[in-house]
């Protein structure tokens, strides 16, 4: 019974180790395609620059997205390639995919939701949509001032009355 449990535990450990082992990225010294796409920053405004780093592209390649024009990836050492792309000023807000095709491989890799484009904001207004104080603001301010005057008067009258006795 103990031997069976030990064998089952050993078999489970070997299977887990086999499944957790990384996939091979080279065969006979040739890369079989991109294996990882990283884009920084992950949240960017329109017209901003996004940097794309790809593993498994030792000779470079091309990165494409619906948010920027196709951009070249240049080798930076080992099997890594890097490139920079300008996000289109008319890119829709939301998540965007990046697809990479390496020069030495016909197999593309797509990273879904690689980065997020945020929409523009209305600058200069401070979030306000009206100018000046509204009638409600004036009523609240006037009420607070009246309450302060009455409270101050009551306090002053009580202090004055205490001095007479």
Helices and strands as residue ranges (DSSP letters): H 2-20, E 26-27, E 30-31, E 36-40, E 43-45, E 49-55, E 61-64, E 71-77, E 80-86, E 94-102, E 109-118, H 135-164
